[in-house]
Amino acid sequence: MTTLATLPSVETPQLLLREIETRDAVSFARFMTQPAYQKHIAVRLRNRTEVDAFVHRAVSRKGDGSRASFHLAAEEKMSGEAIGDGFILLQRPGIAEIGWGVHPAMWAMGIGSEIGKALLGLSFERLDVARVWCKVMAGNVASLRLARRIGLKHLKSHPDYPAGGGRFEAVEIFQLTAQQYFDAPY
């Protein structure tokens, strides 16, 4: 597994997926604190202060070649505003967890798929991991479909997964190996 001090930006049809910058706190607060956004995520930021702290932590890790977490902003190319986010968490050697989120006003526009595909590409092609996995809360029908759409395979159901803040949620676990990723048709 290769670790990079900084991940390269990835351009998709609608987005520029890049590492978080301090300026993203304003855009992130607009959607990360919304109940609709928080409904199906583990880490819930309650207010602008918590969003600012999250962004500060992510920005402070940039440039550290030994870091294990990468947080990305999904910047809409047309507006230049962050309308989504993603993460890659390097875990045991060769394994990475990914996750994504999209501003509720931008749901059902293909943004999540673009973020998810970019996260897979960065994980396998830049970070050289052997396996990527994600957890999707069972009630999040859109993200369950998205995981399958970007090529992730259902691994198992977990009825009582620790979801943060003392909560436990039913989740579906998906995974994809590097072999499956590189063997998939374009």
C-alpha positions in Angstrom: 0.0 0.0 0.0 1.3 3.4 -1.0 0.7 6.4 1.2 0.8 9.9 -0.3 1.3 13.2 1.5 -1.4 14.7 -0.8 -3.9 13.1 -3.1 -4.3 14.5 -6.6 -7.5 16.1 -7.6 -9.9 14.2 -9.8 -12.1 15.8 -12.4 -15.5 14.2 -13.2 -18.2 15.4 -15.6 -19.7 17.7 -12.9 -17.1 17.9 -10.1 -13.6 18.5 -9.1 -12.9 16.1 -6.2 -10.0 17.5 -4.2 -8.6 17.5 -0.7 -10.5 19.7 1.8 -9.5 23.3 2.1 -10.2 25.7 4.9 -12.7 27.6 2.6 -14.9 24.5 2.4 -16.2 25.0 5.9 -18.8 27.5 4.8 -20.2 25.2 2.0 -20.0 22.1 4.2 -21.9 23.8 7.0 -24.7 24.5 4.5 -25.4 20.8 4.0 -23.6 18.8 6.7 -25.8 20.2 9.5 -29.1 19.5 7.7 -31.2 16.7 9.2 -31.7 15.1 5.7 -28.0 14.8 5.2 -27.4 13.5 8.7 -30.1 10.9 8.6 -27.8 8.2 7.1 -24.3 9.0 8.2 -22.3 8.0 11.3 -20.6 11.2 12.2 -23.1 14.0 12.7 -21.8 17.6 12.9 -24.4 19.7 14.7 -23.3 23.2 13.9 -20.9 25.5 12.2 -18.3 25.2 15.0 -18.2 21.4 14.7 -17.9 21.7 10.9 -15.0 24.2 11.3 -13.2 21.8 13.7 -13.7 18.9 11.3 -12.3 20.9 8.4 -9.4 22.2 10.5 -8.5 18.6 11.5 -8.6 17.4 7.8 -6.6 20.3 6.6 -3.9 19.9 9.3 -3.3 16.3 8.2 -2.5 17.3 4.6 1.1 16.9 3.7 1.7 14.1 6.3 3.0 11.1 4.3 2.1 8.7 7.1 -1.5 9.8 7.5 -4.3 7.2 7.2 -7.3 9.5 6.4 -8.1 11.6 3.4 -11.1 13.8 3.3 -12.2 15.3 0.1 -14.5 18.1 -1.1 -16.7 17.6 -4.2 -16.6 21.0 -5.8 -19.2 21.6 -8.4 -17.3 22.8 -11.5 -20.0 25.2 -12.6 -20.4 27.1 -9.3 -17.0 26.4 -7.6 -18.9 25.4 -4.4 -18.4 22.2 -2.4 -21.7 20.3 -2.8 -20.5 17.0 -1.4 -17.7 15.2 0.3 -15.9 11.9 0.5 -13.4 10.1 2.6 -10.8 7.3 2.3 -9.6 5.8 5.6 -6.6 3.5 5.3 -7.0 0.6 7.7 -5.1 -2.7 8.0 -2.5 -3.0 5.3 -4.1 -3.0 1.9 -7.6 -2.1 3.1 -9.4 1.2 2.8 -12.9 2.3 3.8 -14.6 4.9 1.6 -17.7 7.0 2.1 -19.5 9.8 0.5 -22.1 12.5 1.1 -24.0 14.9 -1.1 -25.9 18.2 -0.4 -29.6 17.2 -0.2 -30.5 19.8 -2.8 -28.2 17.9 -5.2 -29.6 14.3 -4.6 -30.6 12.2 -7.6 -28.3 14.2 -10.0 -25.4 11.6 -10.3 -23.1 13.5 -7.9 -22.8 10.5 -5.4 -21.8 8.2 -8.3 -19.2 10.6 -9.5 -17.8 10.9 -5.9 -17.9 7.1 -5.4 -16.1 6.3 -8.6 -13.4 8.9 -7.9 -12.9 7.4 -4.4 -12.4 3.9 -5.9 -10.0 5.3 -8.5 -7.9 7.1 -5.9 -7.9 4.1 -3.5 -6.8 1.5 -6.1 -4.8 3.6 -8.5 -3.1 6.1 -6.2 -3.1 4.5 -2.7 -2.5 1.0 -4.1 -4.9 -0.7 -1.8 -6.0 -4.4 -2.3 -9.6 -4.0 -1.1 -12.0 -1.2 -0.5 -15.2 -1.5 1.6 -18.0 0.8 2.7 -20.9 0.6 5.1 -24.3 1.9 4.1 -27.1 2.4 6.6 -29.9 -0.1 5.6 -32.5 2.6 5.2 -30.4 4.6 2.8 -31.9 3.2 -0.4 -30.1 5.7 -2.7 -26.7 4.9 -1.3 -27.4 1.1 -1.4 -28.1 1.5 -5.2 -25.1 3.8 -5.6 -22.7 1.2 -4.0 -23.9 -1.4 -6.5 -23.8 1.0 -9.4 -20.2 1.9 -8.9 -19.3 -1.8 -8.7 -19.1 -2.6 -5.0 -20.3 -6.1 -4.1 -22.6 -6.8 -1.1 -20.6 -8.7 1.5 -22.9 -8.9 4.5 -25.6 -7.3 6.6 -24.8 -6.1 10.1 -28.0 -5.5 12.2 -26.4 -3.6 15.1 -23.3 -1.6 13.8 -21.9 1.1 16.1 -22.7 4.2 14.2 -21.2 6.9 16.4 -22.6 9.0 19.2 -23.7 5.9 21.1 -26.0 4.9 18.2 -26.3 1.5 16.6 -27.7 1.0 13.1 -28.5 -1.7 10.7 -25.9 -1.4 7.9 -25.0 -3.2 4.7 -21.3 -3.8 4.1 -20.0 -3.7 0.5 -16.5 -4.4 -0.9 -14.5 -4.4 -4.0 -11.0 -5.9 -4.6 -8.3 -4.4 -6.7 -8.6 -7.4 -9.0 -12.3 -6.8 -9.5 -11.7 -3.1 -10.1 -9.0 -3.5 -12.7 -10.9 -6.4 -14.4 -14.2 -4.4 -14.7 -15.1 -3.1 -18.2 -15.0 0.7 -18.7 
